[in-house]
Structure formats: structure tokens, C-alpha cells
Amino acid sequence: MAYFVTGGTGFIGRNLIERLLERDGDIYVLVREGSRGKLEDLKVQLGDQGERVKPVVGDLTAPLLGCEDQITELDGKIDHFFHLGAIYDMSADAASQQKSNVEGTREAVALADRIEAKHFHMTSSIAAAGLYPGTFTEGMFDEAVKVDSNPYFQTKHESEAVVRDECEVPWRVYRPGIVVGDSETGEIDKIDGPYYFFKAIQRLRSVLPQWFPSIGIEGGEINIVPVDFVAEAMDHIAHLDGLDGETFHLTDPSALSAGQVVNVLAKAAHAPEAAIRIDSKMFDFVPSAVRAGVGSLPPVKRISDQVLDDLGIPRNVLFFLDYPTKFDSTNTQKALEGSGISAPPLATYAAAIWDYWERNLDPDLFKDRSLSGAIGGKVVMITGASSGIGLAAAEKCAAAGATVVLVARSADKLEETRAQIEEAGGKADVRPCDLTDLDDIERMASEVLEEYGRVDVLVNNAGRSIRRSVELSYDRFHDFERTMQLNYFGALKLTMALLPAMRKKIKGRKGGHIVNVSSIGVQTNVPRFSAYVASKSALDAWSRCVASEMLDDGVHITTIHMPLVRTPMIAPTGMYDAFPTLTPEEAAEMITEAMITKPKKVATRLGNFGELLYAIAPKASDAILNTGYKLFPESKAAKGESQAEKKEGDEQPSGEAVAFAYLMRGVHW
């Protein structure tokens, strides 16, 4: 017995060859000259059995698959001709799919006839049914509808018609469902089909805890099967007698809806599942022409294109969310009876395919995620760079190859920072500036632009914090003015001074990045920090408003809701010892990571939890914060006591307060 396989170096083909090698006989594999390396790699993986795999150099689009010179060698020798060669990519252009899928099948049929193969096995697809509304049986073919709605649908339908109408060799057709990775290892070779939605699930996981109930779409049935089932089923059915001229749906007889599929994958990813799934049929009262018209409006299309692009989802795969066709697999179930081969439920192998994707195919794995790749050779300005978070961030940026512009009031401290950076081999520029003086900001920004032409990354890190209840602030309006002057007006003035150059293409570079160091207090509405939180909230709101104005210019704004950071300012009080805190280096890591990924927002779980709680139960949030307000004392400064009167541990909280703080730490982590 001998076999001929097209598409043998493809995903399903490789798995099929492994099964065929468990039987006797050589396996002839069609391979393009430029792809022989792939086959050689496969032979190595197969070990000693790989010697039975014989390359046949040809081309899927050539007459007789380019095998004219090897007709004599193959004539009368092939018992089973497996045709898997095709373009399995819904985003491929129509012309290439027509050439490979339809004409390639025609040439495969011609070759099988010419060499007098005993059986011809064609791997089609459930796509051959088009968008049939209802259950499509294995005996149906001409009943397919709307096959012209997608080039992949059309070419798979037409290629199957070639086999039915032109093949003189006894044939069998296999229609696999949507093929995903191996049910044991999760292995797959590319992102396709449901994998396009993995990134959205991953991002949802990054912003919400797994227990948080979300809302999704129910959608139509999505028939997903693992590649090992497809290969095993094809191998088994191909070697059974009396089944020529029949079609087999290699599908899951208990397929899930789109919403159920997403939930199964979300569970495997430890992401939130949709507790409520909306049936899209609810919107059927809106005429389809109206829905299509609204969707084609330029503003709507632009917004949806941006969302899909951010998530890496091709528009032409969205129809899967409301797929109208179900697939009966009676023939297949009968043929597999007693073999032990069956389509496993998605829930049993979802973890395997998710893990393989996240470890091997996640697009973020192939991005340059180094800080040097993001800012190397660029100009990075950091305010508040003489100590704490700013100093730590400056050192990291300089080590990554950026020219760091150090901004703070104290020239002496900035010089010390520059010396440390230069001693480590970095580049730094000292620019003393009083960030509460708008004229001084204008001066400094003009000098920097004169020197460098632009600032690529601006980190608004300098800030002033005041912890004082409103009860003790009635006669201290200047506290609100001072915090607003530095935290909002100073940062805003500097940002607007540098923005024109960021938005303008200079020396082949366009765009820029603004990183605003905000506070977790903006999310959690922490008591006694009304002046500070209000000033940070102002800059956050301004950033959200202008971000959309600069989208076309490539200027990104990131807001970091920084949690409590252990700095000398809080160390003597002992007040925050039990609270979740970061070191300056860890805080700087949040800033530099933002330079790489350019997210809209960076926040901790505690901050996100506080923001969510206030959104859904604001009064409950107030009650929790009121408890903390009562447990923790006012600072001595707030009560008007001098710094000289302070002693280490003077403001130690009560046992109840410590317990409350540790509860918050648990939520944080």
C-alpha cells in the first residue's frame, strides 16, 4: 500500500502523515522546491519512520501538479490519494484562493486519474455549506446558500464540485469543522478562526478579576474540533470499505454557541466569563438594510476598524459570531463507531490550546518589548527627576539608551543624578525649572526644543501631595491652589509647550508619548486627599479629552494610577507600614513598562476594584472609606503641629486600622 498526499507540510497534513505511518507503505508528499526544508524537518521529527516519506517536487497550481516527470514512478502504485493542499485562510485574496483551492483540486483530480489511484480523498470544509440557515447534512451539497459571501466559502464549494463532477477515481469528501490545536498538546502552527479572539480575552483578564461577571453575545453555533481528531478520523474512515461517494462531517456533534465558546476559553484563560449573553436575534426587528447602512457609515466603520485593529481581529471573521449553520454528522458517527475516535468537548482541551497560544503564538511575544527598543536614541524628559520615582525612572531610561532631560527645582541634586547616570555610561541633560512658575516652564521648554528639536517622551512625574481632611482645610484654600498649580497647571503648561513638536513630523519622526503619573486616589476617592486627588483628576480628565484629537498624529497619552510608594516622605510616620506599597524602583518599572506598551491606563487591582465599586455601589464605597477615615488619625502637620514635634512612629495607627490596611493589601494582590 502507498499514499500520495498534497498539503503534507501543512497543519492537518502533518498530523495525517503521522497516522498513516502507523500503517504499512510509503507516503509520497507533494512539495514545492522552496518548501523541501519543511518536509525534511518533518522527517527528522518522525525519526526512523521519516524515511518512508518521499518528496515529490511539484506545485499545486501547475498542470498535473507539476508531476509529469514522475508519472511513471507513481503509476498504479497509489492506493490512497489524499488532497489537503489548499489555502486555509479566510483573509487571503479571492484570486489566490481560486487558483489554489479550485484549480489545484482540478489538477489533483487529473493526476489521480492519470496515475490510476484507487481512492481519492478530498479535505473540503464546512465552509462548503456557505451560510445555510439550519442543519446541513452530509448528503447535502447543492443546497448550500450564499457561498459567494466569502471567497473561502466559494472556493471550497467549487473545489468540492470539481471532485463530484470530474473525478473518475472513487472518492470520499471530508468536511472538518473549524480546526484548532491538538487536544493534548495544544500545538497549532498559526493564528486563525477562534484564535483571533484570544487577545480580547487576554486583555479582559488583565483589567478585571476572574470572578467579575461580564456581558457577552450568545451568537450562533461554532463547530470547533482539534486537529488530532480530524487526522485520526480521516485515517480511519479512509481505510473502511464501502464508503466511496460519501461525505463526512468531521465536526463536534455537541457544538457550542459563540457565547459558550468564549466562556469556555475565558475559563481556560482565567478571565471573566459572560454571566449574561445577549441573543443577537433581539435586534432582528431592525431591517438588515438599515443595520448594514449604519455599519457602513464612515464614522462607525472607522471606530469599529480601530477596535478590531487594536485586538487583531479581521473583520471577515466576525460573521462566526452569528453563524447560522449546524452540521449533522450521522455518517461520520456511524463510520467511527467502535473505533474509540470521537470529537472531544472543547472544555476538555481548551486549557491546552490556550496555553500553547499564550506561550508560542501570542502576537505580543514577537514584539520588541525591550525598553531600549522603545526609547533607545530618543529624548525622554522626566520631571521630579532629582529623587524617588523620577530618579529611578531616569536611571532606567538612560541605561536603555535614551537621552534623559532631568527636570526639577534643585540644580545641585540634578547634577548628582546626572553624575550617577554618566558614570553608568548614560546620557543626561540637567534642566532646572520651577514647575509652579509658568514663565519658567516656558523658558525651559523653549531651550530644550532649541537644543533637541523635540521631546519624544514626557513623564509628568513631579507632584505635591497633602493629607488633610476638609474639616481642617476650611481656612487653608492655598493648599488647593498649590497642589493645582504644580500637579495640574504646571504639568499642563509643560505638556502643551512640547505638544506641537510631538505632533509635527521632524527628521522622519512623528508622534510622541506623554506619561502622566497620577494616583490610585483618583480611582478610590481616598479621604483626606481631596486637594491632591482633585489636581490629579484634572490632568486625567484633560488627557482623556485631548487624546482623541491627537490620534492621527501618533501621540499617545498614558495615565498611571500610581499606588503608594515607599519614599522618605512617608517613612518616619509609620502610618503606611501595613499598606500595599511599591519601592521607587518598582514604581519606575511601571513608568518604563508604559513606555514600551503605551497603554491608555496603568493601574493596580486595588485601584481597579475601588473604581468598579464606586461605579456600581457608590454608597457602599463611601461607607468603606468612612471606616478607614475614622480608623486612621490626622497627620501632625494637618493638626498644625510642627515638624520638630514629630517623632518616629508618632502616627502609628490602631490595631483595627492595621487590620483594615492588611485587608486592602489582600485586595491589591
N, C-alpha and C positions, 0 to 999 in steps of 0.2 A: 504494500500500500504506500502511496506517495501523495503529497499535498502540494498545492500551489496557493500562495497567499499574497494578495495585494494589501497594502497598508499594514504590512507586518511590523514595521518600526513604529507604528502609531500606538496609541494608548490601549485600545481594545485588542489590536493585532498582537502586541507583545504578550498580553495575557493569554490570548488564544493559543499562540505558539507554545507557551509553557504547557498547556493542557494537551496539545497534540503530541508533544514529545513524550508524554506518558504512554503513547501508543507506538506501534512499530512504523517504520518507514521514514524516508527523508522528507524534508519540508523545503520547497523552493519558494523563495521570497523575492518578490519584485522590489527592486531598489534603484533609485536614481544614482547615477555615478557620483554625484556630490553628497549622497547620503549613505554611502557604503560604511562610513565610520560608525554611524548609528547601529547598523546591523552587526558590525564587528564588536561593538561594545555589548550588544545584546548577547552575542555568542559567548563572550567572556563571562557574563553574568550567569549564563546557563551551564557553565562548566563543561564537563566531558560531553554532555548531550548536545552542546552547541555545534559539534562537528557535523551533526545531521542537518543543520540549517544551511542551505545552499543559496548564495546570492544569484539572482537573475537580473542583470543590469537592463533597465528599460525606463519607460516613462508613461505615466498614467494617461497622458494626453496624446501619445503617439499612436499611429496605426498598429493594431495588434499589440498594443502596449510597448512597442519598440522591441519585440521579442522575435522578429523574423529569423534572425540568425540562429535562434535556439529552438526552433520548431522541432527539428529532428530529434534533439535530446529529450524534449518533453512529450513528443507524440506517443499517445497510447499509454503513457506512464502514470498520468494523474488520476487518482480516484476521486479526490475532493478538491474542487476549485473554490476557495474562499475569497470573495471580493469584499474587502473592507475599505479599500482606498477611496477616499473622498475628502472634501473639505468639511470638517465638523465645526464650523464657526459661523454663528448667525450674523456676525458683524462683517463678514467677508463680502466683497462686491459681487454683484449678480453675474458679471461676465466670467469671472474666475470660477464661481460655483457651477455655472452652466458647463464650462469646459471640463472641469474635473469630475463633477458628480454625474452629469448626464452622458457626455461624450466618453468619459473614462469608463463608465459602465458599458456603453455600447462596444468599446474596444475590448473590454474584458470578456463580454459575451462572445465576441467574434473569435478571440483567442481560445476560449474554452471549446467552442465548436471546432476550431481548426485542429486542436491537439486531441480531440475526441475524449475530453474529460468525462468521467462517468457521472459526476454530480456537480451542480453549480449552486453555491450558497451565497446569497447576497445579503449583506448587512444594510438594511434600509433604516428607517427611523419612524417613531410615532408621528414625526412631523409630516409624513406622507398623508395623514388624515386631514391636513390643513387645520381649519377651525370648525370642525364638525360639532354641531350642538347636540350633545347627548353621548350615548355609548357607541363606540366604534368597535366592531367585532373583527376578528382575524380574517373572516371571509369577505369583508368589505374592502373595496378599493375605489371604484368609480363613484361611490357615494361621497367621497371627500369634497369639502367645500372650502372656498376662499384659500386655495393653495397659492394663489397669486398674491396673497397679502404679504408674503415674505419670500425672498429668493431661496432661502434654505428649504422652506416648505415645498416650493415649486420644484426645485431640482431633485429633492428626494422623491417626490411623487412621480416626476417624469422618469427618473432613473429606474424606479421600480416598474414603471410601464414598459421600459426597454426590455427588462428581463421577462416580463409576462408575454410580450408580443414577439420578441425576436430570438429568445434563447431556445436552441434546439436540444440542448443538454437538459436532462431532468433537473429541475430547480427547486429551491426552497428559499423563502424570504423570511428574514428575522427583523423585527421592529423593536429595538431596545427603547426603553424609556429614557429619561434624562440620566445619563451615566455619570456617576461620581466616583470617588476613590475606592480603593479596596476596603472591604468591610473589616478586615483585620488590621491592616497597617495604615489605612487612610491614604495610601500613595496615589497621586494623580500627577499628570505632567503639566497641566496649565489651568488657568482660571477660566471658567466658563459656566453658563447656566446659573444654578443657585449660588455658586461661589461669588458671584458679583455682589451678593447681598451680605457677605460675611463682614465686610468693612463697616457697614452701617451697624451691624450687631456689635461689633467690637467697639465702635465709638459710643454706642449707647451704654455699654458696660463701663466705659471709662468715666461716665458722668453720673450714673445712677447705680445704687446698690442693687444686688440681685433680687432682693425681696420686694423692690418697688414695683407695683402693678402699673403696666402701661396699656396703651390702646393701640390696636392694630386692625388690619383688614382680613376678613375671612377668605375671600377670593375663591377661585376655582380649584379643582383637583390638580395637583402637581405630581406626576408619576416619576419617582426617583428610584434608581436601582444602582447597586455597587458594581464595579467592573468585574469582580471575580464571579459574581452570579451570572453576568452576561456571557463571559467566556466559558464557564462550566456548562451553562445551558446550551449554548451553540454547539459545543463539542459533543455533548450527549445526544442532542436531537439530530445532529448531522449524521450520526452513525446508526440511527434506528432505521429499520426497513419500512417501506410502505408509506412514507410521508411526503413523497415528491409532489410538487404543485401546490403545497400548502404554505400558509403564512403563520408565523408565531410571534405573539406579542411577549417580548421579554420584559415584562412590567411587574409592578407590585400590585397584586390583587386587592390589597387593602391600602390604596394610596391615600395620602393625606391632603387636606386643603392647603392653600398657600399660607394661611394663618397658622395652621397646625405645624407646618414645616418650619416656619420661622420660630415658633415656640420651642420645638424640639432642638433646633440649632442654638437658640438662645440659652436653653438649659445646659447644653453641652459646653457653651462658652462662658457659663456662669454670669450671664447677662439677664436683665429683667425680661420677663415673659409678658405677653399681652393678656391681661385678665379679661379685657373686653375686646371682641373682634367684630368689626362692623361689616355687614354684608353689603357689597357694592351694589347689589340689586336694589337697595333702598333708593338709589339715585336714577333708577330706570325711568322714572316719571319725567325726567328731563330728556327731551328728544336728543338722539345721538348726534344729529347735525349741530345742535346747539352746543353740546359738550365738545365736539370736535372744533367748532368755531372758536369757542373760548380758549381751548388749548393751543390754538394756532395763533392767537394774538401775540404780537412781538413781545410785549412786556411779560406776559405769562410764560411764553416759551423761553425767554431769556432767563427768568428766575428759575424755572424748572431745569433748564440746561445747566445752570450754575450749581444747583443742588446735586444733580446727577453726576456732574463732573467732579465735585468735591468728594463724592462717595465712590467714584469709579464705576458707575453703573451705566452701561449703554442703554439708550432709550429703547432700542428694539427688543430688549428682554423684558420690558415692563408688562407685556401682554400676558406673561406667565402668571401675573397676579390675579388675572381673571380668566384663566384658560377654560374654555367651555367643554372640552372633550374628556370623556372617560374611556378606558380601554379594557375590553373583555379579553381574558387570556385563557379561555377554556381549552383550546388546542394545546397550548403550552403546558398547562397543568396536567393534562392527560398524558402528554409525552414524557413529562418529568416524574410521573407517579412511580414511587418505589425507588427512585434514584437517590433520594436524600438531598436533592438540589431544589432550593426554593429561594425566593426573594426575601431577604431578612427585613424586618421592620426597621425603618430609619432610626428609631430611638435606640436600637441595639448597636449601631455603629456611628452615630452622629459624633460622639466624642472623638473617635478615631480620625474621621475626616476633618473635623475642626482642628484637632491638634496638629495634623500634618500640614494643613493650610497655614496655620499660625507660625509653625516652625520653618516652613520651606517656601511658601508662595505668597505670604502677606506682602503686598507691594511696598510697604514701608521698610521691609528688610533690604530692599535693593536701592534705597535712597542713601545718599551720603548724609549720615546722621551725626557727623563729627562737627564739633564747634569750629574747627579750622576750615571745614568746607563751607560753613555758613558765613563766617566773618573774616576769614583769612584775607589780608590785604585791604580790608575795609577800615573806615573811620568810625569808631564807636565812642560816643560821648556819654559819660556817666556822671550824674550829679550826686552830691553827697559821697564823693569818692575818697575822702580822706580817712574814713574809718568804717568799721562794721560791714554791713552788706555791700556798700559801694566799693570799699577797698577789696573785699574778697572777689567781687564780680570783675573789677578792673584787672586783678591779677590773672584770673581765668581767661579773660578776653585777650590780654597781652600774650599769654602763653600760647593762645590759638593763632597768633599771627596778625592780630588787629593792631592798628594804631589807636591807642586809647587816649581820649581827651578827658583829663581829670578836672572836674569842676567842684569847687567848694569855696567857703569863705577864707579859710586859713591857707595862705601860701606856704607856710612852713610845713604843715602837715602834708600838703600835696607834694611838696618836694621830697619828703620822706617816702611817700608812696611811689613817686617816680623812680627814686633811687632803688627801691626794692624791685620794681619791675625791670629796670635796665640791668640790674645785677643778675637777674634771671634770664637776660637775653631778649627782653621785650622792648616795645616802643611805647613811650608815653609822652604826653604833652600837658603841661600844667597851665590851667586857665582859672585863676582865682576870680570869683564872682560872688556878689551878694545877691542871692536869688530872691530876696524880698524887695530888691530895688529894680524896677522895670527898666530904667535907663541903663543900669549896669548890665542887665541881661542883654539889652540891645547891643551895647558895646562889645561884650564878649562874643556874642553870636556872629556879629559882623566880622570880627577879627578871625574867628575860626573859618568862616566861609571864604574870606580873603585868602587864607592860608591853604585850605584843602579843597575849596570849591563846593563841597557838600559834606554832610554827615550822613552816613549810611544807616546807623543805628543810634537812636537816642534812648537812654534809660533815665526816666524821671524817677530817681530814687530818693533825692533829698526830701525831707519832710519833718514836720513838727507834730508831736503828739501831746495832748493834755488830758489827764484823767481827773475830771472834776464833775460832780453832779450838778444838775441845773439849779438845785436849791442853793448851792454855794457859788453860782455864777451870775446871780441877778445884777450884781454891781461890777461884773468883770466882762463887759462886752468886748473889751480889747482882746480877750482870749480867742474869740471867734474871728475877729479881724486878723490877728496874727497867723492863725492856722490857715485861714483862707488866703492870705497874702502869699504864703510860701507854697502850700500844698496845691492850691488851685491857680491863682493868678500867676505865680512865678513859673510853674510848670507849663501853663498855657502860653505865656509870653514866649518862653524859650521854644516851645513846640512850633508856634506859628512863625517864629523867626527862621526856623530851619526847614519848614514845610515846602516853600516854593522850590528850593533846590532839590528836595526829595522828589517832587512831582515832575520835575523837568529832567529831560534826558541830558546827562552830562558825561562826556567822554565814554559814550557807549553804555553807560549805566543808567537805569531808570528804576525808580521805586525807592523804598526805604522801609524802615521798621521802627515803630515807636513802642517802647515798653514802659508802661505806667505801673509803678509799684503802688498798688492800692492796699486795701486792708480787708481781712476777714470780717472786721466790724461792719463793713458795708453790707455784707450778706446776713450777718447775725444781729445787727442793731443793738450792739452791746451797750449797756447802761454806763453812764459817767464819761462816755467818749463822744458826746454829741457834737462838740466843736470839730474834733478830728474826723469823725466819720462823715460829717456833712461836707467838709472840704474835699475829702477823697471821693465822695459820691458825686460831687460837682464835676470833677475831672472825668470820672467814669461816664457820666451822662453825656458830656461834651464829646468824648471819644466815640460813643455809640452813634451819636448823631452824624458826625463827620465821616465816619468810616465808609459809609455808602457813597459819599461824594468822591472819595479817592480810589474807588475800586478799580477804575480803568487806568489809574496811574501806577498801580502796583505798590501802593503804600499800605502797609499792614499796621494795625494797632492791636497790641496785646495788653490786657489788664490782668495783673497778678494780684489776687486777693491774698496777700501775704499773711500767714498766721503769726503768732507771737514768736519773736526771735530773741535768743539769749544774747543780750548786749550789756555792756557795763551800766547802761541806764537803768535796767531793771534788777541787776544782780544784788545790790545792797538791801533791797526791801524784803526779799524772801516771799513776797506776795505770790509770785508766779511759779514757785518751785514745783508744784504738783501739776501745773497746766502743761498741755502738749506744746512744746516749743521746738524751734529749729536753731541750729548754730548759724552764724553768719555765712559759713561756707555752704551749708545746706540751702540757705535762702538764695545765695548766689547761684547755686546749681539750678534753682527754679528759673532764675533770670536767663542763664545761658542756655538752658534747655528750650526756653521760649524763643530764643534767637534762632534755634535750629528748626523748630516745627512751626513757628509763627501762628499759634492758636489765637482765637479771639479772647479766650479767658483761661486762666490757670487758677485752680482753687483746690482746697483740701476737702476731704469728705465731710469734716465737721462744718466747714463753711457752706458746702452744698446742702447739707442737711438743714442747717439753720435757714437758708434761703427758701428751701422747699417747705419747711414747716410754717414759715411766715406766710407763704403764698396760699397754703391750704387751710391753716388754722392760726391766724394771726393772734387771736386772744390767748390761745394756749401757749404760743411763743412768748407773749408778754408775761404770762404767769411764770414760765420757767425762768425768764430773765429777771423777773422781780425777785425770785428766790435767790438768785446769785447776787443781785443788788443788795439784798438785806444781809447776806452772809459775809460779804467782803467789806472791810472798812474803807473809809475815805483815806486818801493819802495825807501825810502831814502837810505837804505843800498846799493841797486843796483846802485844808483847815487853817491855813495861814501861818503854820509853824515853819521856822527857818530850817535851812539845810543843816545848820550846825547842831540842831537839836535831834537830828536823825541818828539812829543807831542801827547797826546791822540786826535784822530780824525784828525791827520795831513794828513792822506792819504785818507780822505773821497772822495768817487767817486762823479761824477756829477749826476744830475738828470737823464740824459739819461742812465748812467751806472746803476743806481739803477733800472730803468725800465727794462733794459736788464737782470739784475740779477733776478728780480721777474719773468720774462718770463722763465728763466731757472728753477726757483723753481717750476713753474707750470708744466713743463715737468717732473721734478723729481717726483712729487707726482702723 
